[in-house]
Amino acid sequence: MRRNKHVTDQNVRLTSAEIANLWGAYLGNSMSSLVLAYFHREDQEIKKVVEYALSLSKKHVEMIKGIFLHEKFPIPFGFNDNDVNLNAPRLYSDTFFLNYLHQTTKSGFSLYTIALPNIARSDVRDFISECIMSTTELYNKVAEVSLSKGIYIRPPYISVSHGAEYVESPKTFFSGFSRDVRPLNALEITHLYSNMQTNALGKGLIMGFAQVARSEEVRKFFNRGKQIATKHMEVFSSTLRIEDLPSPMSWDHDVTDSTEPPFSDKLMMFHISGINSLGINNYGAAMSGSQRHDLHVMYSRLLAEIGIFAEAGSKIMIRNQWLEQTPLAPDRKQLVKT
């Protein structure tokens, strides 16, 4: 008699890739469920999208918890009701929430699709596959509402090519430092615009966090992050302007003047740590997708700056015992000593 594949698979230990992706998804969804629960929403269309996103975060937390309990794997601390004040005044506008979901859904979809090819066990594959499908549905809902309200930010248009053609000169194709530099191609424009949008979201988010953080050290860290995001937006914007291409708007005006914290400093630091990781990932992808040498130099410099900022944030979290340890391999040398 043929045994159910799920029962068979679940007798196999979780791999490091499966643990890493489940662990990261648990923390991310644990945080998101509180952030989305807090979001004040007056617009009924936006309210429905936020509530759908909230239901997904809660569902995914429970699915991961079920797998961990079956494996007798420690449940991460994550976040709980002590990390949110649902009665705090509005910190962001409804349109900011919609843009927040737009950007974070894109990053979530990217992470899940990268994870799936590294997963062997069928129950974990089923979970990641479900995340991809539900995240796709969420993104489509967000896009439809954004388009209906006229706030969907489209990447720049470029003229239709007259025909297919091959690259003629390697010097012109790769160089970005001479006068004889070629225009940005469609893929390079896409990365510049996407990174501009991610920084615009990060700047708006961190502006609000800086207003409500309790710790002076955390406030200073957030203000530093705001300065970096502003600088990076200007770098991307100026690169686009040189090509007579438009830049997306910022979301600064969607941050209110509230100073009452809706979230714990721990949650806000974790959130910005995630934004930093997203930025590093996006800049790396942009480097690999860009051919002009000047863009490589630009992204390398900006990557280094984010890396230093991210490390400073991790140190703050470690000092305050806010940074959960990613599951480690056994320390064989220490085991021998004991």
N, C-alpha and C positions, 0 to 999 in steps of 0.2 A: 504494500500500500504506500502510495506517495505521500510524504509528509509535507505539510504546509511550509512554503519557503521561508515565511517570516519566523516560524518557530525554529527552523533550522538555523537561520541567520542569527537569531538572537542568542544562540548558544556560543557564538563567536564573539571574542572580546572586541571592544571598540578600538579602532586604530587611533594613532595620534592625530590624524587629519580629522577623523570623526569627532574626537573629543574637542579639538580646537574649535571647530565650526559650531558645534552644539554649545560649548561654553561661551563663545563670543556672542552667539545669537541669543542666549539666555540673558546675558548682561544687557545687551542692546535693547531687547524687547521689554525687559524688566524696567529699564529707564523710560522707554517710549510710552509704556502704558501709563506712567505717572504724568509725563509731559502732556500727553494727549488728553488725559482726564482733566488736567488743569485748564487747558486752552478754553478761554471764554469765546463763544461763537454766537453771534446774533443772526447772521445771514443763514437762512434755512438750508440753502444748497451746500454751503461750506460746512454747516453743522452735520449734515448727513455723511459727507466725506470723512470728516474728522472722527465721527462715531464708528464708521466702518473701519478706519485705520486702527482705532482703539480696540475694537473687537478682535482684529487680527493679532495685535500685540499680546493681548491676554491669552488668546488661543495658542499662540506659539510658545509662550512661557509654559503653559500646562503640558503641551506635547513634549517639550524638552524635559520637563520635570519627570514625566512618565518614563522616558527612556533612562534617565539617570537613576531613578528609584529602582527600576528593573535591574540595572547594573550595579546597584549598591554604590553608586558614585556620589561623592559629596555634592550637595546642591550649593551653587555659589551663593554668597550673601546677597548680591544684587542690590535692589532698592525696594523700599517699603513705604508705608504711609508716613513715616517720620521724615521722609525726604521731600514731601510736597505739602503745600498749604493750599487746598482747593478754594479757600475763601479769599485768597490774596487778590488785590485789584488787578485789572487787566494790564499786562505788560506789553503786549503786542496786538496789532490790529488783526481783523479776520483775514485780510488779504495776505498779511505776513504768514499766517498759519497755512494758507493755501500754497504759498510759495515754499514754505518750509517743507510741506509734504511733497511738493514737486521735486525738490532737490534731494531730500533724504530717501525718497522712494527710488530715485535713480541709483543712488549709491547702494541701497539694499539689494536691488535687483542685480547690480554688478557683483556684489559679494556672493550672493547665492549661486549665480551662474558659474563663478570661478570655483566655488566649493564643490558643486555636484560631480565633476569628473574625478574628484579625489575620494569619493565615498564608495565603499564596497557594500556595507550592510543594507539590506533592502528597507528596513524600517527607517534608517537615517536618510536613505535616498528618497523614500516616500515623503519624509518631512521636508527635505530641501526642495523637492519637486513641488510640493504643496505651497511652500513659501514663494517659489518663482511664479506659480500661477496666480496666487492671491495678490502678490506684489504687482504683477502685470495688470490685474484687474483694478487695483487701487490706483496705479499710475493713470490708467485710462479714465477713471472717474475724475481724478484731479485735473487731467488735461481738458476734459470736456467742460468742467465747471470754469476753469481758467479761460478757455476760449469763449464760452458764453458770456463771461463778464468782461472780456476784452483785456485781460491782464496776462495772458500767456505771452511770454517773451520769446519771440522767434529769433533764431540765429540770423546773421546778415544774408541777404540775397546776393548772388553774383550772376554775371551774365552767362547765358548758355554758350558753351563752346561751339565753334563752327564745325568741328569735326575731331575725331580721335587723332592723337599725335604722339610721337615719341620724344623723350628728352634729347636735346641736341648737344648741350654743353654741360659737362660735369662741373666746370668751374662756376658757371652761372647758377646751376641747380642747387649746389651745396652752399655757396658763399652767401653771407649776409652782411659782410663788412665793406664791400666795395660799392662804388656808384652803380656798377652794372649788376644790380641785385634783382632777381626775379620777384614778381608779386607773390604774396602768400597764396598757397593752394587751399583747396576746400577743406582738407583734413586739418591743416594748420590753423585755419580760421575757426573750425569747430572746437579745437582744443582751447584756443585762446578765449573764445566766447564762453565755453563751459566753465573754465577756471575763473573767469571774471564773475560769473553767476555764483559759483560756490563761495568765492570770497565776499561777494555782496551779502549772501545769506549769513556767512560766518561773522561778518562785521556787525550786521543788525542784531544777531543773536547775542554776541559778546557785549555789545553796547548795553543791552538790557541787563545782562548778567552783572556787568560792572556796577550798575546802579543799585542792585539789590544784594550783592555779596556781603556777608557779615564780616569776614576776615579782611583786614587791611592788605595782607600779603596776597590774597586771592584777587582783591580789587586791582592792585597794581599789576598783577599778572594779566588780568582781563584787559586793562587799559593798554598794556604792551601789545596784546593780541589785536586790539582795535587798530593801533598804529601800523602793525605789520600788514593787516588786511587792506588798510587804506593805501599803503605803499604798493602792494602787489596789484591792486585794482588799477592804480595809475600806470604801472608798468604795462599791463595788458592793454589798457585803454589807449595809451600812447602808441603802442605797436599797431593797433587797429586803425587809429586815426591817421597814421602815416600812409596807410593804404586807402584812405578815405572811406573807411568802414565804420559803422556806428558801434557804440558800446552800450551794453544793457544798463538800466538805471540801478541805483542803489535802493536799499530798503530802510534807510535810516529814519525816514519820516513815519514809518510804521511802528516805531518804538515809542511807548508812552513815557510820561515823566514819573511813573510810580517808583517808589523806593522800598516798597514792602516786598520781602523775598517770597516768591511762590515755591522756590526749590531750595534744598540744602546746598551748601557750598560743595559738598561731596558730589552731588548729582551734577551740578553745573561744571565742575572740573572734569568729571568723567565725560560729559557731553562735548566739551571743547577738545578733550583728548581724542575723541572720535572724529571730530571735524579736522583736527591736525592729521590724523592717519588718512582720512579721505583726501586731504590736500596733497600729502606725500604720494599717495597712490595715483592721483590724477596728474600730478606733475611728471611722475615717472612715465605714465602712459603717453603724455604729451611729448616728452622727449623722444620716445620710441616712434611716435607717429609724425615727427617733424624732421625735415631734411636740412633746412637752412642752419648753418653753423651758429649764427647769432642767436637763434632760438634755443639751441642746445646750451649755449653759455648762459642765457637768461634763466632757463629753467634750473640749471645746475646751481646758480647763485641763490635763487629763491628757495630751492629745495633745502640747501644748507641752512638758510635762515629759519625755515619751518622746523627743521630737525633740532636746532638749538632751542627754539621756543618750546617744542614738544618735550624735550628733556627737562627743561626748567619746570614745566607743569607736572611731570612725573615725580620730580623730587618733592614738590609741594604735597602731592598726594601721598607719597611714601611717608613723609614726616608726620602727616596727620592720620596715618593708617587708613587711607581711603582707597589705596590701589590693591585690588585683589591679585593674588599671584596666579598667573597662568599655569595650568598643570605642568609639572616638570617630569622629566625622565629620572629614574633612580640615580642617586649619586653613588656609583659603585665604589669609589675610593673611600667615601665616608662609611659605607656599609662594611667594608673590609676592616676599617679601624675599630668599629664597634663589635 
